[in-house]
Amino acid sequence: GARAALAMAARQRATLRLPPEVNRALYVRNLPFKISAEEMYDIFGKFGALRQVRLGSAPDTRGTAFVVYEDIYDAKNAVDHLSGFNVCGRYLVVLYYQQTKMQKRLDTEREQRELAEMRAKLGLDDSAST
């Protein structure tokens, strides 16, 4: 119990040290058009458990893919190691997938609301104290 909580806290602290652009979702460019999902799992799965791999199939998204890891550290590892990785004579471009600023703002608002609800539940809210 306590050890797990400590590990969790240490992990959260470590997460805070990651650069802000680090993300579990990666955007991959310059893939061979013929690459299969299995090959993607082979290449990217070496760095950790994958939540999903989506290969672009439309003419304007061919050669690109989204790769989502279960763990942010695995994603960082993959970016560090697979940028410039040669697949069938092409050099991969591996980037963190950037969500829009709007999404970030929505997340912040949601977090603030959840925080307020939690405080109210715990009786930490000023309005609740009589």
C-alpha positions as a Markdown table, in Angstrom:
| # | Residue | x | y | z |
|---|---|---|---|---|
| 1 | Gly | 0.0 | 0.0 | 0.0 |
| 2 | Ala | 2.4 | 2.7 | 1.3 |
| 3 | Arg | 5.2 | 1.6 | -1.1 |
| 4 | Ala | 2.8 | 1.8 | -4.1 |
| 5 | Ala | 1.7 | 5.2 | -3.0 |
| 6 | Leu | 5.3 | 6.4 | -2.7 |
| 7 | Ala | 6.1 | 5.0 | -6.1 |
| 8 | Met | 3.1 | 6.7 | -7.5 |
| 9 | Ala | 4.1 | 10.0 | -6.0 |
| 10 | Ala | 7.7 | 9.7 | -7.3 |
| 11 | Arg | 6.3 | 8.9 | -10.7 |
| 12 | Gln | 4.1 | 12.0 | -10.6 |
| 13 | Arg | 7.0 | 14.1 | -9.6 |
| 14 | Ala | 9.1 | 12.6 | -12.4 |
| 15 | Thr | 6.2 | 13.4 | -14.8 |
| 16 | Leu | 6.4 | 17.0 | -13.8 |
| 17 | Arg | 10.1 | 17.1 | -14.9 |
| 18 | Leu | 9.2 | 15.9 | -18.4 |
| 19 | Pro | 9.1 | 18.6 | -21.0 |
| 20 | Pro | 5.6 | 19.9 | -21.6 |
| 21 | Glu | 5.3 | 18.6 | -25.1 |
| 22 | Val | 5.9 | 15.0 | -24.0 |
| 23 | Asn | 2.8 | 13.0 | -24.7 |
| 24 | Arg | 1.7 | 9.4 | -24.8 |
| 25 | Ala | 0.4 | 10.0 | -28.3 |
| 26 | Leu | 3.0 | 10.1 | -31.1 |
| 27 | Tyr | 2.7 | 11.3 | -34.7 |
| 28 | Val | 4.9 | 9.4 | -37.1 |
| 29 | Arg | 5.7 | 10.7 | -40.6 |
| 30 | Asn | 7.7 | 9.4 | -43.6 |
| 31 | Leu | 6.6 | 5.8 | -43.2 |
| 32 | Pro | 6.8 | 3.4 | -46.2 |
| 33 | Phe | 3.3 | 3.3 | -47.7 |
| 34 | Lys | 3.4 | -0.5 | -47.6 |
| 35 | Ile | 4.0 | -0.7 | -43.9 |
| 36 | Ser | 1.5 | -2.9 | -42.0 |
| 37 | Ala | 0.1 | -2.4 | -38.5 |
| 38 | Glu | 1.9 | -5.6 | -37.4 |
| 39 | Glu | 5.3 | -4.0 | -38.5 |
| 40 | Met | 4.3 | -0.9 | -36.6 |
| 41 | Tyr | 3.7 | -2.9 | -33.5 |
| 42 | Asp | 7.0 | -4.7 | -34.0 |
| 43 | Ile | 8.9 | -1.4 | -34.2 |
| 44 | Phe | 7.1 | 0.7 | -31.6 |
| 45 | Gly | 6.2 | -2.2 | -29.3 |
| 46 | Lys | 9.8 | -2.7 | -28.4 |
| 47 | Phe | 9.6 | 0.4 | -26.2 |
| 48 | Gly | 6.5 | -0.5 | -24.3 |
| 49 | Ala | 2.8 | -1.5 | -24.3 |
| 50 | Leu | 0.9 | 0.2 | -27.1 |
| 51 | Arg | -2.7 | 1.4 | -26.6 |
| 52 | Gln | -3.3 | 1.9 | -30.3 |
| 53 | Val | -1.7 | 2.3 | -33.7 |
| 54 | Arg | -3.6 | 4.1 | -36.4 |
| 55 | Leu | -2.1 | 4.1 | -39.9 |
| 56 | Gly | -3.2 | 6.8 | -42.3 |
| 57 | Ser | -4.9 | 5.3 | -45.4 |
| 58 | Ala | -6.3 | 8.4 | -47.2 |
| 59 | Pro | -4.1 | 9.8 | -50.0 |
| 60 | Asp | -3.1 | 12.8 | -47.8 |
| 61 | Thr | -2.4 | 10.8 | -44.7 |
| 62 | Arg | -0.5 | 7.8 | -46.2 |
| 63 | Gly | 2.9 | 7.4 | -44.7 |
| 64 | Thr | 1.8 | 8.8 | -41.4 |
| 65 | Ala | 0.5 | 7.1 | -38.2 |
| 66 | Phe | -0.6 | 7.8 | -34.7 |
| 67 | Val | 1.0 | 5.6 | -32.1 |
| 68 | Val | -0.4 | 5.8 | -28.5 |
| 69 | Tyr | 1.5 | 4.2 | -25.6 |
| 70 | Glu | 0.1 | 3.2 | -22.3 |
| 71 | Asp | 2.9 | 4.9 | -20.5 |
| 72 | Ile | 4.4 | 8.4 | -21.1 |
| 73 | Tyr | 7.9 | 7.2 | -20.4 |
| 74 | Asp | 7.7 | 4.6 | -23.1 |
| 75 | Ala | 6.5 | 7.2 | -25.5 |
| 76 | Lys | 9.4 | 9.4 | -24.7 |
| 77 | Asn | 11.8 | 6.5 | -25.1 |
| 78 | Ala | 10.3 | 5.7 | -28.5 |
| 79 | Val | 10.7 | 9.3 | -29.7 |
| 80 | Asp | 14.3 | 9.5 | -28.4 |
| 81 | His | 15.2 | 6.2 | -30.2 |
| 82 | Leu | 13.1 | 6.1 | -33.3 |
| 83 | Ser | 13.5 | 9.6 | -34.7 |
| 84 | Gly | 15.6 | 9.1 | -37.8 |
| 85 | Phe | 15.2 | 5.3 | -37.6 |
| 86 | Asn | 15.6 | 3.7 | -41.1 |
| 87 | Val | 12.7 | 1.6 | -42.3 |
| 88 | Cys | 13.0 | 0.4 | -45.9 |
| 89 | Gly | 15.4 | 3.2 | -46.8 |
| 90 | Arg | 13.1 | 5.9 | -45.3 |
| 91 | Tyr | 14.0 | 7.8 | -42.1 |
| 92 | Leu | 11.1 | 8.1 | -39.6 |
| 93 | Val | 10.0 | 11.4 | -38.3 |
| 94 | Val | 8.6 | 10.8 | -34.8 |
| 95 | Leu | 6.9 | 13.7 | -33.0 |
| 96 | Tyr | 4.7 | 14.1 | -30.0 |
| 97 | Tyr | 1.2 | 14.6 | -31.1 |
| 98 | Gln | 0.2 | 18.1 | -30.2 |
| 99 | Gln | -3.3 | 18.6 | -29.0 |
| 100 | Thr | -4.8 | 22.0 | -29.6 |
| 101 | Lys | -4.6 | 24.7 | -27.0 |
| 102 | Met | -8.3 | 24.5 | -26.8 |
| 103 | Gln | -8.2 | 20.9 | -25.6 |
| 104 | Lys | -5.7 | 21.9 | -22.9 |
| 105 | Arg | -8.0 | 24.7 | -21.7 |
| 106 | Leu | -10.9 | 22.3 | -21.6 |
| 107 | Asp | -8.8 | 19.9 | -19.5 |
| 108 | Thr | -7.8 | 22.7 | -17.1 |
| 109 | Glu | -11.4 | 23.8 | -16.7 |
| 110 | Arg | -12.5 | 20.2 | -16.1 |
| 111 | Glu | -9.7 | 19.7 | -13.6 |
| 112 | Gln | -10.6 | 22.8 | -11.7 |
| 113 | Arg | -14.3 | 21.7 | -11.6 |
| 114 | Glu | -13.3 | 18.3 | -10.3 |
| 115 | Leu | -11.0 | 19.8 | -7.7 |
| 116 | Ala | -13.8 | 22.1 | -6.6 |
| 117 | Glu | -16.2 | 19.1 | -6.3 |
| 118 | Met | -13.6 | 17.1 | -4.4 |
| 119 | Arg | -13.1 | 20.0 | -2.0 |
| 120 | Ala | -16.8 | 20.3 | -1.4 |
| 121 | Lys | -17.1 | 16.6 | -0.8 |
| 122 | Leu | -14.3 | 16.7 | 1.7 |
| 123 | Gly | -15.8 | 19.8 | 3.4 |
| 124 | Leu | -12.8 | 22.0 | 2.5 |
| 125 | Asp | -15.0 | 24.4 | 0.6 |
| 126 | Asp | -15.3 | 27.8 | 2.3 |
| 127 | Ser | -19.0 | 28.0 | 1.4 |
| 128 | Ala | -19.7 | 24.7 | 3.0 |
| 129 | Ser | -18.2 | 25.6 | 6.4 |
| 130 | Thr | -20.8 | 27.3 | 8.7 |
